[in-house]
Amino acid sequence: MESLPAADALLLTKIAQGDQSALSALYDRYAKIIQAIAFKSLQSREESEEVVLDVFAQVWRIAERYDVQKGRVDTWIFTLARSRILDRLRKLQRSSPSTTFSMDAIEIQPPADNVDLFEEAWICERRDRVMTAMNQLPPEQRIVIELAYYQGFTQSQIAAQTNISLGTVKTRIRLGLNKLKSMLNSEENF
């Protein structure tokens, strides 16, 4: 059986050749974790879905630029996702600078009249699942992921902030994201 990194690289090769079914397979593999990570930062299902769409539109456009020698496909995709999340956070902060995006703020706001209660329940469940999965990560992985995805730090900034080597930061982020993906995907299968 083909390893996941090799299978992902093959999918990207096919995407670069215009294979839409390969894009669909890659989407199925990574969309849920990207949306969950985006939601934790953006606090909006719509914005999170937009991030997922932006990431896979970008994958479609630039798949031929992926270089297997420079890193794994999942790391490349999560880097694209992080960039799209940060772009959206900056856009949201520019459009409403007094708003802070945090889990606590979203939980105490009363629901609007036009809110779909089923959608709200889905969002709360998704957020709880991501938070539970994050809490199951080893602390050293959880901290670097939180600094990268929720605080917007670059990997170099995390290395400087935590006094950890850049290579270790990259490894911890990759391992943590893989564990999150695995935990969230296994929950989906139940």
Residue pairs with C-beta under 8 A, 6 or more apart in sequence:
2 10
4 74
5 72
5 73
5 74
8 26
8 29
8 72
8 73
8 74
9 66
9 68
9 73
10 22
11 22
11 23
11 25
11 26
11 73
12 22
12 26
12 59
12 63
12 66
12 73
13 63
14 21
14 22
15 22
15 23
15 26
15 59
15 60
15 63
16 63
16 64
16 66
23 56
23 59
23 60
26 56
26 59
26 73
26 77
27 56
30 74
30 77
30 181
31 52
31 56
32 184
32 185
32 188
33 177
33 180
33 181
33 184
33 185
34 51
34 52
34 55
34 77
34 78
34 81
35 48
35 49
35 51
35 52
35 126
36 48
36 126
36 129
36 130
36 133
36 180
36 184
37 78
37 81
37 85
37 130
37 149
37 180
38 47
38 48
38 51
38 52
38 81
38 84
38 85
38 88
39 45
39 48
39 123
39 126
39 127
39 130
40 103
40 127
40 130
40 131
40 134
40 149
40 150
41 85
41 89
41 101
41 149
41 150
42 48
42 51
42 85
42 88
42 89
42 92
42 101
43 101
43 102
43 103
43 105
43 106
45 119
45 122
45 123
47 88
47 92
50 88
51 81
51 84
51 85
51 88
52 81
54 84
55 77
55 80
55 81
55 84
58 80
58 84
59 77
59 80
66 73
66 76
70 76
72 174
74 174
74 177
74 178
74 181
75 170
75 174
75 177
78 173
78 177
82 148
82 149
85 149
86 152
89 101
89 152
92 99
92 101
93 99
93 101
99 105
103 127
103 131
111 117
111 120
129 184
129 187
130 180
130 184
133 179
133 180
133 183
133 184
133 187
134 142
134 145
134 146
134 180
135 142
136 179
136 183
137 145
137 176
137 179
137 180
138 176
140 172
141 172
141 173
141 175
141 176
141 179
142 176
143 162
144 158
144 162
144 164
144 169
144 172
144 173
144 176
145 172
145 173
145 176
145 177
145 180
147 153
147 157
147 158
147 161
147 162
148 154
148 155
148 158
148 173
153 161
155 166
155 169
155 170
155 173
156 166
158 164
158 169
159 165
159 166
159 168
159 169
162 169
164 172
